[in-house]
Amino acid sequence: MVRGYEVVIGLETHAELNTDSKIYCDCKNQFGLEVNSQVCPICMGMPGTLPTLNEKVVDYAIKMGHALNCHINRVCKQDRKNYFYPDLPKAYQISQAEVPLCQNGYVDILVDGEERRIGITRIHIEEDAGKLLHSDKFHGCSLVDLNRCGVPLIEIVSEPDMRSSAEAKAYLETLKSILQYLDICDCKMEQGSIRCDVNVSVHKPGEPFGTRSEMKNVNSFSAAVRGIDFEINRQIDILENGGTIEQETRRWDDAKGESVSMRSKEDSQDYRYFPEPDLLTIVVEQERVDKLKEDIPELPNAKLLRYVKEFGLAQKDAAFIAESVELATLFDSCMAKGRFPAKSYTTWILGDFIKYLNDNSKTVSDTKLNADNLTELVELIENKTISNAGGKKIFAVILEQEKSVKELVDELGLAQVSDASALEAIADKVLAENEKSIHDYKNGKTNALGYLVGQCMKASRGKANPGMMKEIVLNKLNNM
């Protein structure tokens, strides 16, 4: 509820598939190449050309369908969606209308610790349009880059099941992590690999759903949240002032923090869909559908629940690891060794490691860290061969260099001193030099113990076993 109104949100999410070639031709499917360098008569929409479907696109869409618990339509067709825009040279887009490849699915998301099920209406395949380029140096004109024409897309259409911007964000984050787990989309939002259209309406409790508006091509999850919250309040303001909501398409201007009207919202009849005459009916054998389902890995939602139940991770920590393919792979590989409890690893992964990745704008694969050297490091700390401080020094090295952890202990001189007689000698020397601190401790100032132990660690140049050192100092103080 917002200001006495119920909110209804549905999302249409477009994901660019990372196939080598485009959906209907052999042009390279790659971002950032020279303008109009990856085009051919087919994706430029030249008359008389014939498209040929890239079957890898069908496989990828079916994988996403399985991941979202959809029914797979083994027999379906493609359709022409007719509209005019300068970045669409054919003046139609090949898509799917009545019979999508996947439909009637769902995905479970977690919002504030509660599980919500969001229905999936359909997943269909289609081609992307080109891109308009706007610049002052074009003297008031816009130019068209057709490299993106024909890039394969899947469009994932949700049911209007979300009731807040927080739910919409959780849904988008779940889709993103699933796409990455399946390795069918790189999900680089800054490159437009994943983007969404947001449908929002509001109504009073007990009344029918209100008229929806649509915001096109929102290209970040945070922008989706801001856009949804703005649109909710915009519609409520109109209704509270006696106005009516128009069915329209709007554009979200994130810099200004507001949406602006683009055009009245088209209905399906406006697109004049009809079967694509140049492409055959898609027929997928059941054996192929079943094989693609077998290839689906454990998905992030399932991992999250497993991490919480099996390893006792906090939900926040489990979600953070599960949503990243690389972090989850590292963590799972560590736990598969069966050597140490989960917390021994998450302390490093969620602490020093994440800080390093963020500070240096790197990914897991950009580092040298792996399950073997991390387990070796944890083992030395658990066995008290090195201190936590020494572990941090080694960790900083193994992130960037392929070096043995045990060799680094010797190379950096980090082995802890655990010899009782040596530690007692250090304690005796420190106590002899700090009579005031001994007096303070005897008079109830317990923080003096920490000071004395710290001086002992300093005297040992950090090599003393801190637990043993504290115990020795404490015994000596109590016996004085």
Helices and strands as residue ranges (DSSP letters): E 6-16, H 55-67, E 71-72, E 75-76, E 79-82, E 92-95, E 102-111, E 114-127, E 131-134, G 136-138, E 142-145, E 152-158, H 165-182, G 189-191, E 194-203, E 213-218, H 221-240, E 248-253, E 258-264, G 268-271, E 274-275, E 282-283, H 286-294, H 300-311, H 315-322, H 325-336, H 342-347, I 348-353, H 354-360, G 364-366, H 371-382, H 388-398, H 405-411, H 420-432, H 435-442, H 447-459, H 466-478
